[in-house]
Amino acid sequence: MSSTSTSTRPKVVITRNLGPETMPLLLNRDDIDVVLWPEDSYCDRKWLLENIRGAAGLLVMLSDRVDTELLDAAGPSLKVLSTMSVGYEHVPLPELVKRNVRLGYTPDVLTDAVADIAIMLALMASRNAEEVTQLVRKGEWYKQPWSPFLFCGPQLSASTIHPERTAGFIGFGRIAQATLRRLVPFGINTCLYSGNPSTPADPAADAALAAQLGVRTLRRVPLAELAAQSDVVFVLAPGGPATQHIVDAPFLRAMKPTAVLVNAARGTLVDTDALVTALRENWIWGAGLDVLEGEPVIHADHPLVKEPRCTVLPHIGSASIETRQAMAKMAAENLLGGVLDQAMSAEVVGTK
Amino acid sequence: MSSTSTSTRPKVVITRNLGPETMPLLLNRDDIDVVLWPEDSYCDRKWLLENIRGAAGLLVMLSDRVDTELLDAAGPSLKVLSTMSVGYEHVPLPELVKRNVRLGYTPDVLTDAVADIAIMLALMASRNAEEVTQLVRKGEWYKQPWSPFLFCGPQLSASTIHPERTAGFIGFGRIAQATLRRLVPFGINTCLYSGNPSTPADPAADAALAAQLGVRTLRRVPLAELAAQSDVVFVLAPGGPATQHIVDAPFLRAMKPTAVLVNAARGTLVDTDALVTALRENWIWGAGLDVLEGEPVIHADHPLVKEPRCTVLPHIGSASIETRQAMAKMAAENLLGGVLDQAMSAEVVGTK
């Protein structure tokens, strides 16, 4: 590893230390030169523009901006961009295509980590976790005399009183299906989902999936029906203009007063102001959010942070040790694949 | 309903309003007189001693003390005691047997509600929910620059890095098995449990249950093995002297540093001081507790409340609306069954 080497080995630039499990995969090779941003902080732009010159590969985080200035600085030697993320909204895809730069990313490996968080948020929103943990933390547990319905919230699992339980999914990709799989032993027997409008419904495929997962009913429905019928709504669709505020005031008004909303996708899908009103006016029971419009600049007086029936997590969906290690390893392998003209574990279609 | 009636209908005394779904089951009958503690607070002892005279039935909460003074005050007319709880440690069972008073309770209906909380706590403890929600609440999200392993905790679900996942259960009754059933789609493929030492192990029954639930391995093991092998340990055994501090310092020291502890049973099973040390010295990753020694008098400076890797809930295991309604209904039915000399939904063996 050297940033001043005069060798003819291809140079790769990495904007963040990937940890002791992954870095040796790159550092221990004698067929590449690795240039690593040395700090445990966002990679400095000036440093990156200087060090990228003549590089064959660049490994970036979701927090790094990749633009024409950076690609120009790299020059025609650049063969691959590898991002340690499933999303690549920080990357100018057409520019990469034009320059014949391959793009690697890290899909799939985070499915289970995000599905775990979706289940956790559904339970926390139903069972008033935010409200009761704050009460304990303030030392006020003993001030609440026990009564039969103290602290009670709706039960996620089926019960003798509510044997039918319905989960609704806005977006029904891998993470949603992994979430549904986890919900089956809770007694969720109906799954409604809202898919990409440009894709036609496929009742036969739905029936096959229902049989495989063990749910009685699985079907694509209009959003209004999904809102009205679901006991828990999971937002697990991509971000961007097409899904902006897909959960808006009319959607929230149509939900059951005992239902909960979980967003583990992107903050832009949920209209913040409408959700604040929905919680204050008891249109719905509660909400669990891993993402929020305007994140990470979320102050202590943010109305959803202050709402006792709302849990806000700092976008930790994929933040499990195992998943981030797997993402780092996949990003390193994609980098090597691109530099050495080999196959990548996961390559974005259209850049090769 | 009257507390001054001179009718010859049997009188029943109820120490707490059971809610609008259940009270009509009792109040709308013309074959009993219902005397109801009128406040939404603990039933006053003096009021109870006065009103119990000549009653045929008494419906109590876990928070009411039933003793010989109360039974003497009721007199020989008392035929049934119905408690709206699964436990009956507040009831002198031998005294009831001696006086030929039947005892009704409310088992089973809370199984799913507690299993839901056990799963929630396992996820919260693994994924640092306490720590990260507090950070968001303080408005400090944006102060944490993103890095590949920021906020990361061990993943409950299986992963490519850890395809083998083991859950350990101290106590393996209905709630534990309902919890295990929910864990299967998370990829938990090994279940170890520690059962009542007086019951012999039954490998054939274990194998049958494993096949039914879809786990590869299910077996009873000594506590030390359970501690050392499990990625998550669930404490779901009865309280009392036999299980006092069954999770102690040696147990916690034997656990994996990436494992989490969940207690959704009784506070007495876990040695509080040992758990504080285990969390501070990173013997284990985290803990999720629905119960705590000394509850509900838990002050804000309690060392487990202050521990960032520990979530403390105010004993809400069975506190779902559906479950508490079902418990109230069962308690009312048990009361009626006893007063009218009919079968009860759930009667403690030995009092009839």
Interface residues (C-beta under 8 A of the other chain):
Chain A: R16 N17 L18 G19 D40 S41 Y42 M61 L62 S63 M84 V109 D112 A113 A115 D116 I117 I119 M120 L123 M124 S126 R127 N128 A129 E130 V132 T133 L135 V136 R137 K138 G139 W141 Y142 Q144 P145 W146 S147 P148 F149 L150 F151 C152 G153 P154 Q155 L156 S157 A158 S159 T160 I161 H162 R181 R182 V184 P185 F186 G187 T258 E295 P296 V297 I298 H299 A300 D301 H302 V305 T311 V312 L313 P314 I316 A319 S320 I321 E322 T323 R324 Q325 A326 M327 A328
Chain B: R16 N17 L18 G19 D40 S41 Y42 M61 L62 S63 M84 V109 D112 A113 A115 D116 I117 I119 M120 L123 M124 S126 R127 N128 A129 E130 V132 T133 L135 V136 R137 K138 G139 W141 Y142 Q144 P145 W146 S147 P148 F149 L150 F151 C152 G153 P154 Q155 L156 S157 A158 S159 T160 I161 H162 R181 R182 V184 P185 F186 G187 T258 E295 P296 V297 I298 H299 A300 D301 H302 V305 T311 V312 L313 P314 I316 A319 S320 I321 E322 T323 R324 Q325 A326 M327 A328
